Amino acid sequence: MRSIWNGAISFGLVSIPIKLVNATESHSISFRQIHVSDGGRVRYRKVCELDGEEVSTAEIGKGYEEADGSLIPITDEDLAQLPIATARTIEIVSFVPADEIDPLQMDAAYYLAANGATASKPYTLLREALKRSHKVAIAKYALRGRERLGMLRVVGDVIAMHGLLWPDEIRVPEGVAPEGTVSVREAELDLADALMATLGEVEMASLRDDYREAVEAMIAAKSGDGFAPAEAVVEPAGGQVIDLMAALENSVRAAKASRAGAGAGRVEEVAEVTPIRRGPSARGKGSGGGTATGAAAAAPKAAGGKKSTASTAAAKKKPAAAAAKKTTSTKSAAAGAASATAKKATPPRKRTSA
């Protein structure tokens, strides 16, 4: 890999010659500007505002524009003479735990390569020291005409450096959070947790840029005159009232279905969904004024006779009243039987003639 900067790491009194190499690369597809009517390439020309003539790159320098619009020329020699110790040095200033670095500060990433055989020993020393301490190094360095902040950490067998934004370059998120007080129910959090557990983890190496691949396929088809643009399906956005609980439940079911193995024949149980308790309006009303629950309504009928579900529910609901009624009927029957026995035992009176 081609180096973009040569210098040294300053680690106390230890100096480590290194080369700076880009750790990332862009795979995005770039387009050229063309004249729509004839397809001709449209180019930008750099023209001097004073004489109107086009100038080459070698004739272009730097200048600082003041508030009144006047320009102060700045040369590379002017910048090289600035009293900056980091002009060709990555100066380590401290070692801190990695979790103290705000990810918002992360910028471009580079690999630091040992420059020469003499740099191998101190380079390895710094790498192993970072590994054992479980810390990262905070450093200052100069690149492309300005002093920057960096973080050194170990990636495999090499030292990587992330450019960091200065703390005052991080904007305060004013007016970004939702306005007003928004409450979230426990049931909604339970479903969100279930959805997160169902989606699980992903292999980062398996993620692909579908848009870039589609653009490449489109370009290949157009170059062969075999491209037929398809009408994109655009989902309506905004102005919709969303049932959050229903959307979460459907998301959990869809995630389970998508993660189920091919040919498994059932949805893989990844996470439990807490059932939602329905209100009184969701219960069914039985005949005779009794309220029948879903379980009672679905109960099988007893063999040998037909009993209404409402009567069964009413009997279960008022066991004390039924028992009292049964006791009263039993007492009445007993009293009637006793009266009949006494009447039968009494001899009939004889009539006397006058």
C-alpha positions as semicolon CSV with decimal commas, in nm:
position;residue;x (nm);y (nm);z (nm)
1;M;0,000;0,000;0,000
2;R;0,125;0,347;-0,087
3;S;0,211;0,572;0,205
4;I;0,063;0,922;0,223
5;W;0,288;1,062;0,499
6;N;0,628;0,981;0,647
7;G;0,734;1,078;0,996
8;A;0,787;0,932;1,342
9;I;0,596;0,844;1,658
10;S;0,728;1,032;1,960
11;F;0,689;0,801;2,263
12;G;0,868;0,985;2,541
13;L;1,235;0,977;2,440
14;V;1,168;0,691;2,199
15;S;1,129;0,782;1,831
16;I;0,966;0,528;1,596
17;P;0,998;0,600;1,221
18;I;0,665;0,520;1,055
19;K;0,472;0,551;0,730
20;L;0,106;0,653;0,724
21;V;-0,119;0,437;0,503
22;N;-0,493;0,478;0,438
23;A;-0,686;0,204;0,622
24;T;-1,009;0,250;0,426
25;E;-1,114;0,294;0,065
26;S;-1,432;0,409;-0,102
27;H;-1,619;0,179;-0,341
28;S;-1,889;0,429;-0,428
29;I;-1,958;0,482;-0,798
30;S;-1,879;0,830;-0,925
31;F;-2,054;0,998;-1,216
32;R;-1,939;1,263;-1,462
33;Q;-2,143;1,565;-1,555
34;I;-2,259;1,562;-1,918
35;H;-2,450;1,787;-2,152
36;V;-2,797;1,628;-2,169
37;S;-2,871;1,730;-2,527
38;D;-2,561;1,575;-2,688
39;G;-2,394;1,372;-2,408
40;G;-2,076;1,582;-2,414
41;R;-1,859;1,594;-2,101
42;V;-1,897;1,908;-1,891
43;R;-1,572;2,020;-1,724
44;Y;-1,483;2,287;-1,475
45;R;-1,213;2,532;-1,567
46;K;-1,021;2,732;-1,309
47;V;-1,023;3,093;-1,421
48;C;-0,859;3,395;-1,260
49;E;-1,118;3,659;-1,172
50;L;-0,882;3,947;-1,258
51;D;-0,772;3,863;-1,611
52;G;-1,029;3,596;-1,701
53;E;-0,762;3,350;-1,810
54;E;-0,757;2,978;-1,724
55;V;-0,474;2,881;-1,487
56;S;-0,300;2,546;-1,434
57;T;-0,261;2,362;-1,103
58;A;0,105;2,468;-1,077
59;E;-0,003;2,833;-1,082
60;I;-0,255;2,799;-0,800
61;G;-0,155;2,881;-0,442
62;K;-0,328;2,944;-0,109
63;G;-0,479;3,262;0,026
64;Y;-0,673;3,368;0,333
65;E;-0,981;3,582;0,270
66;E;-1,044;3,858;0,521
67;A;-1,382;4,003;0,612
68;D;-1,358;4,279;0,349
69;G;-1,288;4,025;0,073
70;S;-0,918;4,095;0,035
71;L;-0,685;3,794;0,006
72;I;-0,360;3,738;0,196
73;P;-0,126;3,497;0,009
74;I;-0,002;3,201;0,220
75;T;0,288;2,992;0,090
76;D;0,405;2,642;0,185
77;E;0,721;2,801;0,323
78;D;0,511;3,013;0,558
79;L;0,339;2,703;0,694
80;A;0,666;2,507;0,722
81;Q;0,820;2,778;0,943
82;L;0,543;2,760;1,203
83;P;0,675;2,649;1,548
84;I;0,480;2,322;1,557
85;A;0,651;2,013;1,702
86;T;0,410;1,783;1,520
87;A;0,510;1,889;1,167
88;R;0,661;1,545;1,102
89;T;0,587;1,375;1,432
90;I;0,294;1,191;1,587
91;E;0,341;1,309;1,943
92;I;0,175;1,087;2,206
93;V;0,042;1,303;2,489
94;S;-0,146;1,050;2,705
95;F;-0,291;0,699;2,741
96;V;-0,661;0,659;2,827
97;P;-0,919;0,377;2,835
98;A;-1,083;0,326;2,495
99;D;-1,436;0,385;2,630
100;E;-1,343;0,743;2,719
101;I;-1,332;0,834;2,348
102;D;-1,664;0,958;2,216
103;P;-1,744;0,781;1,884
104;L;-1,867;1,117;1,753
105;Q;-1,503;1,227;1,744
106;M;-1,396;0,944;1,512
107;D;-1,269;1,055;1,172
108;A;-1,047;0,896;0,904
109;A;-0,852;0,577;0,985
110;Y;-0,491;0,497;0,899
111;Y;-0,242;0,216;0,944
112;L;0,098;0,300;1,090
113;A;0,377;0,094;0,930
114;A;0,726;0,063;1,070
115;N;0,963;0,249;0,836
116;G;1,284;0,049;0,818
117;A;1,443;-0,234;1,013
118;T;1,549;-0,012;1,303
119;A;1,186;0,081;1,367
120;S;1,069;-0,278;1,417
121;K;1,177;-0,312;1,782
122;P;1,031;0,015;1,920
123;Y;0,719;-0,034;1,703
124;T;0,663;-0,379;1,854
125;L;0,730;-0,242;2,202
126;L;0,458;0,024;2,167
127;R;0,213;-0,228;2,017
128;E;0,257;-0,479;2,301
129;A;0,241;-0,205;2,565
130;L;-0,094;-0,090;2,424
131;K;-0,220;-0,449;2,423
132;R;-0,124;-0,516;2,783
133;S;-0,258;-0,188;2,919
134;H;-0,593;-0,219;2,736
135;K;-0,564;0,153;2,663
136;V;-0,535;0,376;2,358
137;A;-0,284;0,653;2,296
138;I;-0,394;1,011;2,234
139;A;-0,158;1,198;2,002
140;K;-0,116;1,518;1,803
141;Y;0,005;1,526;1,444
142;A;0,008;1,758;1,144
143;L;-0,141;1,653;0,809
144;R;-0,253;1,849;0,504
145;G;-0,172;2,190;0,647
146;R;-0,328;2,161;0,991
147;E;-0,263;2,008;1,331
148;R;-0,491;1,720;1,417
149;L;-0,582;1,493;1,706
150;G;-0,544;1,117;1,680
151;M;-0,605;0,793;1,868
152;L;-0,364;0,499;1,836
153;R;-0,489;0,146;1,900
154;V;-0,387;-0,209;1,812
155;V;-0,559;-0,391;1,523
156;G;-0,422;-0,741;1,487
157;D;-0,044;-0,707;1,455
158;V;-0,037;-0,342;1,353
159;I;-0,097;-0,004;1,512
160;A;-0,388;0,189;1,366
161;M;-0,457;0,558;1,409
162;H;-0,799;0,720;1,399
163;G;-0,815;1,088;1,330
164;L;-1,021;1,261;1,597
165;L;-1,218;1,581;1,582
166;W;-1,122;1,841;1,837
167;P;-1,369;1,858;2,128
168;D;-1,492;2,203;2,021
169;E;-1,579;2,062;1,676
170;I;-1,857;1,844;1,821
171;R;-2,187;2,029;1,804
172;V;-2,431;2,027;2,095
173;P;-2,752;1,844;1,988
174;E;-2,990;2,133;2,055
175;G;-3,343;2,090;1,922
176;V;-3,277;1,734;1,804
177;A;-3,456;1,530;2,072
178;P;-3,839;1,496;2,053
179;E;-4,020;1,789;2,206
180;G;-4,239;1,738;2,509
181;T;-4,264;1,439;2,740
182;V;-4,309;1,102;2,572
183;S;-4,394;0,801;2,788
184;V;-4,317;0,443;2,690
185;R;-4,510;0,153;2,845
186;E;-4,345;-0,159;2,985
187;A;-4,534;-0,375;2,734
188;E;-4,386;-0,173;2,447
189;L;-4,037;-0,211;2,593
190;D;-4,093;-0,587;2,630
191;L;-4,187;-0,616;2,263
192;A;-3,890;-0,401;2,160
193;D;-3,660;-0,628;2,364
194;A;-3,817;-0,934;2,201
195;L;-3,762;-0,785;1,855
196;M;-3,398;-0,706;1,936
197;A;-3,342;-1,061;2,064
198;T;-3,511;-1,212;1,758
199;L;-3,304;-1,009;1,512
200;G;-2,992;-1,117;1,701
201;E;-2,644;-1,050;1,568
202;V;-2,505;-1,030;1,217
203;E;-2,171;-1,110;1,059
204;M;-2,036;-0,772;0,952
205;A;-1,851;-0,933;0,662
206;S;-2,183;-1,055;0,520
207;L;-2,326;-0,704;0,478
208;R;-2,327;-0,580;0,118
209;D;-2,394;-0,253;-0,061
210;D;-2,710;-0,350;-0,251
211;Y;-2,748;-0,004;-0,404
212;R;-2,397;-0,007;-0,552
213;E;-2,451;-0,356;-0,697
214;A;-2,782;-0,246;-0,851
215;V;-2,614;0,059;-1,007
216;E;-2,336;-0,158;-1,150
217;A;-2,591;-0,399;-1,299
218;M;-2,784;-0,108;-1,446
219;I;-2,468;0,037;-1,604
220;A;-2,376;-0,302;-1,749
221;A;-2,726;-0,344;-1,894
222;K;-2,732;0,008;-2,042
223;S;-2,393;-0,041;-2,205
224;G;-2,537;-0,345;-2,384
225;D;-2,871;-0,179;-2,468
226;G;-3,052;-0,434;-2,257
227;F;-3,173;-0,210;-1,978
228;A;-3,544;-0,179;-1,906
229;P;-3,605;0,050;-1,609
230;A;-3,854;-0,088;-1,357
231;E;-4,100;0,133;-1,180
232;A;-3,994;0,176;-0,820
233;V;-4,252;0,108;-0,550
234;V;-4,257;0,407;-0,318
235;E;-4,420;0,364;0,017
236;P;-4,633;0,660;0,128
237;A;-4,454;0,857;0,395
238;G;-4,593;1,083;0,666
239;G;-4,946;1,146;0,782
240;Q;-5,001;0,787;0,901
241;V;-5,132;0,683;1,241
242;I;-4,929;0,381;1,351
243;D;-5,037;0,128;1,614
244;L;-4,697;0,086;1,780
245;M;-4,788;-0,233;1,965
246;A;-4,926;-0,397;1,651
247;A;-4,622;-0,289;1,450
248;L;-4,387;-0,436;1,712
249;E;-4,582;-0,763;1,727
250;N;-4,580;-0,794;1,349
251;S;-4,208;-0,713;1,341
252;V;-4,132;-0,989;1,593
253;R;-4,334;-1,242;1,392
254;A;-4,170;-1,137;1,066
255;A;-3,822;-1,154;1,219
256;K;-3,890;-1,503;1,356
257;A;-4,019;-1,620;1,019
258;S;-3,718;-1,479;0,832
259;R;-3,473;-1,644;1,072
260;A;-3,644;-1,983;1,059
261;G;-3,431;-2,249;0,893
262;A;-3,521;-2,362;0,541
263;G;-3,745;-2,669;0,560
264;A;-3,778;-2,651;0,935
265;G;-4,156;-2,647;0,904
266;R;-4,207;-2,408;1,193
267;V;-4,102;-2,066;1,313
268;E;-3,795;-2,074;1,534
269;E;-3,868;-1,966;1,889
270;V;-3,608;-1,699;1,956
271;A;-3,777;-1,468;2,202
272;E;-4,087;-1,470;2,417
273;V;-4,353;-1,207;2,353
274;T;-4,546;-1,092;2,657
275;P;-4,920;-1,128;2,580
276;I;-5,125;-0,811;2,601
277;R;-5,414;-0,815;2,848
278;R;-5,734;-0,718;2,671
279;G;-5,993;-0,488;2,823
280;P;-6,356;-0,574;2,922
281;S;-6,480;-0,479;2,575
282;A;-6,301;-0,779;2,428
283;R;-6,503;-1,031;2,635
284;G;-6,813;-1,196;2,495
285;K;-7,159;-1,161;2,653
286;G;-7,354;-1,486;2,721
287;S;-7,732;-1,533;2,722
288;G;-7,929;-1,468;3,034
289;G;-7,719;-1,175;3,143
290;G;-7,418;-1,390;3,247
291;T;-7,069;-1,300;3,124
292;A;-6,886;-1,590;2,960
293;T;-6,508;-1,584;2,923
294;G;-6,331;-1,717;2,617
295;A;-6,226;-2,030;2,806
296;A;-6,578;-2,106;2,927
297;A;-6,724;-2,046;2,581
298;A;-6,476;-2,284;2,426
299;A;-6,534;-2,561;2,684
300;P;-6,676;-2,889;2,539
301;K;-7,042;-2,979;2,609
302;A;-7,111;-3,249;2,865
303;A;-7,239;-3,581;2,724
304;G;-7,599;-3,684;2,792
305;G;-7,758;-3,344;2,801
306;K;-7,744;-2,989;2,666
307;K;-7,650;-2,713;2,902
308;S;-7,624;-2,352;2,802
309;T;-7,287;-2,187;2,851
310;A;-7,451;-1,893;3,022
311;S;-7,625;-2,117;3,276
312;T;-7,301;-2,296;3,352
313;A;-7,120;-1,966;3,397
314;A;-7,401;-1,832;3,616
315;A;-7,395;-2,146;3,827
316;K;-7,020;-2,113;3,873
317;K;-7,050;-1,745;3,947
318;K;-7,314;-1,787;4,226
319;P;-7,241;-2,113;4,408
320;A;-7,367;-1,981;4,741
321;A;-7,712;-1,889;4,604
322;A;-7,753;-2,225;4,436
323;A;-7,657;-2,410;4,754
324;A;-7,904;-2,205;4,958
325;K;-8,183;-2,277;4,709
326;K;-8,109;-2,648;4,718
327;T;-8,115;-2,652;5,099
328;T;-8,455;-2,477;5,106
329;S;-8,603;-2,726;4,860
330;T;-8,475;-3,017;5,067
331;K;-8,628;-2,878;5,387
332;S;-8,967;-2,827;5,217
333;A;-8,968;-3,182;5,085
334;A;-8,882;-3,322;5,427
335;A;-9,161;-3,123;5,595
336;G;-9,417;-3,246;5,340
337;A;-9,317;-3,608;5,393
338;A;-9,345;-3,577;5,770
339;S;-9,695;-3,426;5,742
340;A;-9,816;-3,708;5,520
341;T;-9,687;-3,972;5,761
342;A;-9,863;-3,812;6,058
343;K;-10,193;-3,791;5,871
344;K;-10,178;-4,157;5,774
345;A;-10,109;-4,266;6,132
346;T;-10,416;-4,084;6,283
347;P;-10,735;-4,308;6,282
348;P;-11,047;-4,165;6,118
349;R;-11,324;-4,044;6,353
350;K;-11,659;-4,236;6,360
351;R;-11,974;-4,047;6,289
352;T;-12,252;-4,065;6,552
353;S;-12,613;-4,047;6,458
354;A;-12,823;-3,789;6,619
